[in-house]
């Protein structure tokens, strides 16, 4: 069987769906193929934030972001790791992509008033406006196709299928503590029960699920064919050019010819054992936060025709520190420790030597990088979050939410461990006891002054943003003193891969001689990190993924070429002035 299109896109995460959507908006005949049974990929289970500097949405929200400040910030963060011309292309196209998305589709993003960049105390860093969050999306608009949207992980849905925004969590945990909390609870819960009359889960989508749902809806509106359960089998490579691919569809091999090119957006390394061994450090667990269908197909098949895996990234992995609760049926419930507990006063992280090794309020990726360094040479990378009873009651810890209502259950399940004193706690989990006591005593002394001379916890805007503003002089520092005491094992897990295919500023995949492979493009996690394995801010995988999806569509449509920029500084200023007016 054969089929011919202009653009063939492989992978239906945010990057792949964006490439297909922008291709269609440029009047291309597009086919989108997805290996799994549902669209969404890793995006569907993520926060969905898009790091997109200089957008008109930031101006509209009253927190205007400046491209030149973002450029200065990235120069400071990425340093001398290279790839500046590709980041310049990203910065030039970021505002235009967001403008096209806002004006030509119903995919809606909102500039966050407060969502700081992750690398603190850098020139050009932003507190708000640079990170964009998906607006809520009504999944019922998809009708029967709603079942094809990959749901969040079960542990992040309430009442068997209800999504909740981060700023609603406190209200739902304490619905009767105030009239505002009660009304918020009704606003979330009542529509959920109504939607369950027709659907297998709630149709009020937020965060990454909202982004996926709205992209999928727009693809359906634009009549872009989406083939599910249609994995990539082979890239068709003739005379130095990729001219199509072989796809397994409806249990038949279909040869899809692509006049303009093939776009790989299969999710990066994922569960591919060979690539993980090649690119990832030793000591990580085998589990991944990627969907099981992400098995490195794009990278592996591109390598077979001479594509280059970029060797220049600082880290081939972007990490979440995670705790794992294995259910009796074998299901592993995973809690990524992103913002809710590590930064809080009265919480520290120690290694098995009983020593702190990191600023606990730094970004999740930087936390894990320090964790790996601290465990260098050890068979397993693991550390422990330590807190006391007062802290776990007020802030929670992992699956133990504030008020600690299921604390005893998780203790019985040995998800976390407790003891009346620090010595017994250390012996229970295998931490050096006397060193742990010294570490806690030293940390407690910092709480009095509000200054952490060892790791500077609470020293930056982002640090303090995730702390407790009621605690002064430092919202991230508080004493650990009221037993029982608790220890929760956490380990780094890959939330995305940053080591991917080497590419140029148009998303073209490069060979071992750094030359573009004609007809082959990559975006999302299949394309090597434009930030060279650093993690500048919230959404720094989705932002570049969608921007390079836009650039690929523009390039194959003839609207971008090596001698033109996507948007000039004067055009950008004109756009922002128009929005302000």
N, C-alpha and C positions, 0 to 999 in steps of 0.2 A: 504494500500500500504506500502511496506517496501523497504528500501535501506540500504546497508551496505558499510561503508567507513572506512578508517583508522582514519582520523581526520575530525571532523565536526566543522567548524568555524561559529559563529553567529555574523554578523555585518561586513559591508564592508567600514569602515573608514580606515585610514592608518594602524592602529594596526591590524585589522582583515585581511585586504588584505595582510599585511606582513606575518602574521601567516600562511595564506593559501599558499603564495608564497614560504616561507622558508620550509613549510611542503612538498610541491611538489619537491623542490630542494633536499630534503632528501629522495626522492623516496616514499613518502607516497601518498596514494589515498585520495584526499582531496575534500570536498564539502564546498563551501562558500555560506551562506544564508544571505540575506539582506531584512529587513522589508520594506524598501522604494522602490520607483520606480527607483532610481538611486544609484550608488555607490558614496562614498566620505565622507558622514557624516559631522561632524564638520570640518574635515580637508579641505574639498573642499572650505570652505569659510574663511579659515585661511591664515596666512602668509606662512605656510608650513615649517618654520624653524625647524631643527632637532638638539637638543642639544646632541652632541655625543663626549665626551672628547677623546683625544688621537688618533684620526684617522690618517690613512696614507694620507688622503686628506689634512689635515692641514700641513703636511710635504711637500707635493707636491706644495701647494700654497705659501710656504715660511713663514708660521706662525705656526711652529710646536707647538702642544699642548701636555702638559705633564700630564699623568694620575695621578701621585703623587701630582702635584699641584692642580688638580681637586679634589682629595681626601681631601686635606687640606682645600680647599675652601668649600666643602660640610660639613666638620666637623664644620667649623666656622658658616655656614649659618643654618644648621639643629640643631646644638647644641646637647642637651641632650634629644631630642624627641624620640630617639630609631631608630631601623631598620638599623643599620650600616652594618650588614652582607648582607642585600639585596642590599644596595647601592654599596658595594664592588663587588657583583656579576654583577651589572649593569656596573661598571667601567671596570671590567675584560672583559666583553663581548662586550662593545661598539665598540672598534676597530675592532673586528672580524666580527661583524654584518655589519659594513660599508664596510669592505674588501669583504665579500661575496656579498653584494649588488652591489658593483662596478665591481667585476670580473665575477659574475655569472648571472647578469641581465643587462638590459639596463636602469635601474633606475639610474639617475645621480644626484649627489649632489656636490656642490662646497663649499669649506671652505670659510667663510666670512673673508675678511681681517680685517674688522672693524665691529664688532657686539658684544659689551661688555656684560659681565655678568650683571645681573640686581641688585644684592645686592652689593652696592658699598663699597669700602675701606675695603675689606676683604682679608686676606692672600690667595694666590693662585688664585685670580680672573684673568680672561682672557679678553683681549681687542679684540682679533681676533683668528680664528682657531678652536674654540670650537663649535661655531654655524655653521651649514651647511645649505645652501639654495638650494632648488631644481633648477636644470637647466630647461630652457624653454623646453616645450614638444609640439610637433606638434600633436594636437588632430585628424587631418585628417588621421593619421595612423590607427585609430580605425575604419575608414569607417563608416558604418551605426551604429555601436555600440557607436559612439561618443555621441549620444543622451542619453546614460545611465550614463554619467558623470555629477554629480550634479554641476550646475554653481555657481559662486560666488553670493552674494547678489546683486540684480539689481543696488543698489546705488553705487556699486564699479565697474561697467562696463560703459565705455563710448560709445556713439553712438549706444546704444541699444544692446551691446553685445561684446564690445572690452575690453580685459584685458590690464592693464598697470602696469609695474614695478614701484616701488617707485621712483627709480632714473630717470625715464622718465617723471614724472609728471610735473616738472617745464618746460620742453621743450614743452610738449603738451599744457600747459597753455599759453606759450609765444612763439609760433612757428616762429614768424617773427623777434624776437629780436636778433637772430644771425644765422649764417650759420649752426652751429652745431645743434641748436634747430630745425631748419627747416629740416635737414637731419634725425634727430631722429624722428621727426613727420612723415616724409614720410615712414621711415622704419617700423613704427608701424601701420600707418593708411592704407597704400596701401595693404599690405597683408590681413588686416582685411576685406576690401571690396571685395577682391578676394575670401576669404573664405566664405563670405556671399552668394556667388553665389550657394554654395552647402550645407551650413549648417545654422542652426538657430541662431548661434552665432559664434564669432571668434574662430578659432582653435589654435591660438597661446596662449598656456596656460603658466601661470607663477604662482609663489608662491604655495599655497596649492593645487590649481587646477592642476598644473603641476605634483606635487607628486602623486595625485590621478590618473590622466590620465596615467602616466607612470606605476604605479603599476597595474592598470587595464589592460593596454596593455600587460604587462608581464604575467599576469594571463591568458589572452587569448592565448598568444604565447605558454604557457605551458599547454594549454588545460585543465585548472582548471574550472570545472563547477561552474557558479555563478547563483544562484537562486534569482531573484528579486521578490519583493512583496511576500516574504516568511517568515513571522514572526515566531518566536519561541513561541510555545504554552505550552510546558511542558518539563522538564528534566526527563529522565527515570532513576530512582534511585532504584537499586536493591541490597540488601545485603551490604549496605554501599558503593556502587560504582555507579558512573554515567556511564551508558553504551550506552547512545544515547539521542535522543530528538525527540519530536513530532513537526513537522513543517507544517504550513498551506501553501501548494503549489498548484497552479492551482485549488484553491477552494476545495482541498482535504487534509485531514490530512495524512501526510506521516510519518511513523515511521522510523527514520534514526538511525541505529545502528552504533556506533563508536568504533572500536577495540582499538584505542589508546587514545581516549579522546575527549571531547567537550571543545571548547575554546569560552568563552564569551567575546565579544568585541562590546557590543551594545550601547556604548556611555555614560555610567554612568547614573546619576540621571535624567538629561534633564528636561522634562516637568512633571515628576511624582509628583503629588501634595502631596501625602502622604510622600514620601521620602524627598521632599523639606521642608515640615513642620518639619520633624524629624531631618534633618541634617543642614538646612540653617538657618541663623539668621533672626530674625523678621525685618520687614521694607523693605525687598526687593520687587521689583515688580514681578508679576507672570510670565512675559515674560522671555524667555530664548534665548540665542544665538544658542542653539542646534537646529538641525532640528526637526520639529514637530513630526517626527517618533521616536525620542528618548524619550521613556516614561519609562525608568528604568526597562525594561523587564528582563535583565540579573540579576540585583541586586534582584529584587522582586522574581523571580523564584528560584534563588539560596538560598535566605533566607528561602524559603518554605521547602528546604531539609536540613536545619541546617547550612547553610553558615553564616559566621560572617561578619558584617559590621565593618570595622576597626574603633575603637573608639579613636585612638591615634593621629589623625591628628590635626595640629594647626588650620586649617580652612578646612571645607568640600567643600569649593567653591574656585575656582580661578576666579578672576574678571577682567572685563574691565569697566572703567568708560565710560558711554554711554550717548549720547544725542539722543532724539527721535523726528522725524518729522512724524506726522500722516497725510497721504494723505486723500483727500476727499473720496476716495473709501475704506478707513479704513486700508489700508496697512501702517504698521509702518516701516518707513525707519530708520535704526539705525546706528549711527556713533560711533564706538569705538575710544575713544581718547587715542591712543597708543603712537605715537611719534611726530605728526606733530605740535601740538599747546601747550600742557601743559608746556613743558620745555622752551618755548621761552621767551625771555625778554619781560617784559610788560604784562605778563599774570599771574594772581594769582587765587587761589581757596579759597573761603570763605564759611562758613556755614550760616545758617539763622541768627545767632548772629552777622554776619559781621566780623568774625574772621578767619584768616588763621588757618589751622589745619594740614598742610602737606607740605613736600617738593614737589612742583608741578612737579619737573623733575625726581622724583623717578619712579620706574616701575609702570605700570598700576595696578597690583595686590596690591602693597604696598600702592598706592594712595587710593584704595578702602577700604583697611583695616583701614586706618586712617579715611576715610570718615564715615565708619560704627561706629567706636569708637566715633567720634565727634558727631554723631547723636543718641547716645545710649539713649534709653528711649523715643525717638520720634516715632510717628506713621509711618513716611516715611523717608527713607534715601535719602537725596538730598543735593546737594551743587551747587555752581555757579562758573563758570569760568568768571572772570572779566578782561576786557581789554579796551584800548582806540581805537580811530579811526585809529591812525597811525599803531598800532599793527595789527588790523584786516585787514587793507589794505596790509600789508607786509607779514603776516604769515597765514592769514585766521583763522577760528575758526569753527571746526566741518565741517558741509556741506558748509560753506562759505569758498571757496578756496582762496588762495592768489590773490590779486587784487580786491577781494570782489565784483565780477560781479553780483551775485544774492543776494546781501545783502538786498535790499528793499523787495524782494519776501519773504525771510525768516523772516523779521520783520513783514510783513503783516500776515504771517502764524503763528506768535507768537511762532516760534521755538526758537528765542532769542529776547531779549528786549533791548531797548536803551533809553537814556535820555541825555539831554545836560549837566547835572551835576550829581554827585554821589548821592546827597540827593534824587533827583527825581527818579533815577534808583533804589535805595534801596526801596523806597515806592512802586514802580511799581511791584516789584517781591516779596516783603515781607521780606526784609533784614533789620536788625537794622541799621538805617541810620547814626547816629553819630559814631557808632563803625566802620562801613565800611569806613567812611572818615578817622578815626584814623588809620585804618589798611593800607589804601593806602598811607597815608602820611609816615607812618613808613617804609613801603616797599620801597617807593621812596628814602628814605634816604640810604637804603642798596645799591641801584643802583650806588650811587656815590662812595662808598668804594669797591664795588664788593664782599662784604661779607654779608651773611644772617645769623646773629647770632640766629635767631628764629628757622629756619628749614633747614638751610645749603643748600639752592637751588644752584645748580651748583658746589657742593663741590667734586663730584666724576667724574671719567672718563665717566661713562655712562650718568650722568647728562649733562656734557658739550658736549658730542657727539651729543645730541639731541637739543642743543641750537643753537645760531647764532654766528659763529666764527668771524663775523665782529664786534660784540659788545665786548668791553673790558672795565674793566679787567675781567668781568665774563660774559660769553656768555649766561647765563640764567637770568641775572638781567637787567631790564630796567625800566625806569620811566613810570607810568601811569598818563598822564597829559593832553592829547589833546582830548577834547570832540568832538563829542558825545562819551559816554561811553556805554559799552555793558555788558550784563549778559546772560550767557547760562546755563540753568539747566542741570546738569549731575547726573546720578544715577548709582550705581553698578549693573552690570548684569553678570550672570555666563557665562564665556566663556568655562568652563569645570568644572567637579566636581572632587575634590581630595579625598573626602570621598567615598570609594568604598569597594569592597570585600577584606577582609584580605587575603594576599597571602604570599607564601614563595619565596625563591630565584629562584625557577624553574617555577614560575607562577601558582603553584597549589593553589587552593582556600582552605582556612582553615575553620574548623568548630569552634563552641564555645569553644572547648577544645584546640584550636590552633593546631589541627591535620589536615593533608591534606585530603581532600575529594577525594578519588581515582577516576581518570578519569575526573575531572573537573578543568579547567584552566581559567584564566582571564588575559587580557592585555588591554592596553589603559585606558580609563576612568572607565571601570568596575573594574579595579584593583586599590586598594587604593594607593594614592600618595607615591612613594618611598622617596619623599622629605618631607613627613609628613605635607603637606599643605603649605609649603613655596614655593617660586617661584624663584629659583636661577638664571635663565637666559632664553634667547630666545629659545623656542622650548623644554621646560622642561616637556611638556606633550607628544609630538610626539617622542622625543628621547627615553625615557623609554618605550613608547608604542611599538616602533619598536624593541628595544633591547629585551624586554621580549617576543615579538612574536618570535624572533629568538631563544631565550633560550627555549621556549616551544617546538618549532620544533626540536631543538637539543635533548631535554630531551626525548620526546616521541620516537625519533629515536634511543635512546640508546647511544647517543654521549656525554651526560652529566649525571652524577650521583652525589649523595651527597658526594662522596669522590674525585671528580675531579673538577678542575677549567676549565672554557672555554678557557682561554688563560693566560699563565704565563707572568710575567714581562719580562723574558728573550726572550720569543717568540715575545712579543710586540716590544722590542728593536730591535730584528732581522728584524721584518717587517719594522720598520721605517728606519733602516739602508739600507734595500734593496730599499725602495722608494727613499731615498736620493741619493743613487748611480745611 
